[in-house]
Amino acid sequence: MTVTGSSGEDEAYNRGMIAGRVEQRLQGHDDHFRKINGSIDSMTGALRSLTDELRANVTMFSANVTSDRRDAEERDKVVVTVAAALMEKANEIRAGETSRWAAWQRWLIVVGSIVLTSNFALAFYLVFGR
């Protein structure tokens, strides 16, 4: 009976050893999976952080482009307004240069120059004629 008992204990011992090794290997695999899951979680967090940063940069860039476009449109409006004012002023100057005197203005100048000439003649006569 000792022989049979001893071989039964040996079998149980061997089964226990095999089960312990299997359990140890499974525990090693579980640890490895935990490391993989942890690195995946940290990679997901880093990717989420990078995505948020990219979104913020795109939003800032979009705002800058919109602002630059708005500034350019305002500058264009100012340029167009100034150009229109300058053209209007130039047209007024040209119109003033090419305008003719009205008939009554010409007659007034002729009458004025006759009066002025006669006054000078009268002044010379009075001063030197005596």
C-alpha positions in Angstrom: 0.0 0.0 0.0 2.9 2.3 0.6 4.0 1.8 -2.9 0.5 2.6 -4.3 0.1 5.5 -1.9 3.4 6.9 -2.8 2.8 6.7 -6.5 -0.6 8.4 -6.0 1.1 11.1 -4.1 3.7 11.4 -6.8 1.0 11.8 -9.4 -0.8 14.4 -7.3 2.5 16.1 -6.7 3.3 16.1 -10.5 -0.2 17.3 -11.3 0.2 20.1 -8.8 3.5 21.1 -10.2 2.1 21.1 -13.7 -0.9 23.1 -12.6 1.4 25.5 -10.8 3.5 26.0 -13.9 0.4 26.6 -16.0 -0.9 29.0 -13.4 2.4 30.8 -13.4 2.5 31.0 -17.2 -1.1 32.3 -17.2 -0.2 34.9 -14.5 2.7 36.0 -16.8 0.4 36.4 -19.7 -2.1 38.3 -17.6 0.7 40.7 -16.5 1.8 41.1 -20.2 -1.8 41.9 -21.2 -2.1 44.5 -18.4 1.1 46.2 -19.7 -0.3 46.1 -23.2 -3.7 47.6 -22.1 -1.9 50.2 -20.1 0.3 51.3 -23.0 -2.8 51.3 -25.3 -4.6 53.5 -22.7 -1.7 55.9 -22.5 -1.4 55.9 -26.3 -5.1 56.7 -26.5 -4.7 59.5 -24.0 -1.8 61.0 -25.9 -3.7 60.7 -29.2 -6.7 62.4 -27.6 -4.4 65.2 -26.3 -2.8 65.6 -29.7 -6.2 65.7 -31.4 -7.3 68.4 -29.0 -4.2 70.4 -29.6 -4.6 70.1 -33.4 -8.2 71.2 -33.1 -7.1 74.3 -31.1 -4.4 75.1 -33.7 -6.8 74.7 -36.6 -9.4 76.9 -34.8 -6.7 79.6 -34.1 -5.4 79.4 -37.7 -9.0 79.6 -39.1 -9.6 82.6 -36.9 -6.4 84.3 -38.1 -7.2 83.6 -41.8 -10.7 85.0 -41.2 -9.3 88.0 -39.5 -6.7 88.6 -42.3 -9.5 88.2 -44.9 -11.7 90.7 -43.0 -8.7 93.1 -42.7 -8.0 92.7 -46.4 -11.6 93.3 -47.3 -11.6 96.5 -45.1 -8.4 97.7 -46.7 -9.9 97.1 -50.1 -13.0 99.1 -49.2 -10.8 101.9 -47.9 -8.7 101.8 -51.1 -11.8 101.9 -53.3 -13.3 104.7 -51.3 -10.1 106.8 -51.4 -9.7 106.1 -55.1 -13.3 107.1 -55.8 -12.8 110.4 -53.8 -9.5 111.1 -55.7 -11.2 110.5 -59.1 -14.1 112.7 -58.1 -11.7 115.5 -57.1 -9.6 115.1 -60.3 -12.8 115.3 -62.3 -13.8 118.5 -60.5 -10.4 120.0 -61.2 -10.6 119.1 -64.8 -14.1 120.5 -65.0 -12.9 123.8 -63.5 -10.0 124.0 -65.9 -12.1 123.5 -69.0 -15.1 125.6 -68.0 -15.8 128.7 -70.0 -16.8 132.0 -68.5 -20.4 133.0 -68.8 -21.3 135.9 -71.0 -22.3 138.2 -68.0 -18.9 137.4 -66.4 -17.0 138.5 -69.6 -19.1 141.7 -69.8 -18.4 142.5 -66.2 -14.6 142.1 -66.7 -14.8 144.3 -69.8 -16.8 147.0 -68.0 -14.5 146.7 -64.9 -11.3 147.1 -67.0 -12.8 150.2 -68.8 -13.7 151.8 -65.5 -10.2 151.0 -64.1 -8.4 152.4 -67.2 -10.5 155.5 -67.1 -9.8 156.0 -63.4 -6.0 155.7 -64.1 -6.3 158.2 -67.0 -8.2 160.6 -64.8 -5.6 160.3 -62.1 -2.8 161.0 -64.5 -4.6 164.0 -65.9 -5.3 165.4 -62.5 -1.7 164.8 -61.3 0.3 165.8 -64.4 -2.2 167.9 -66.4 -2.1 170.9 -64.3 
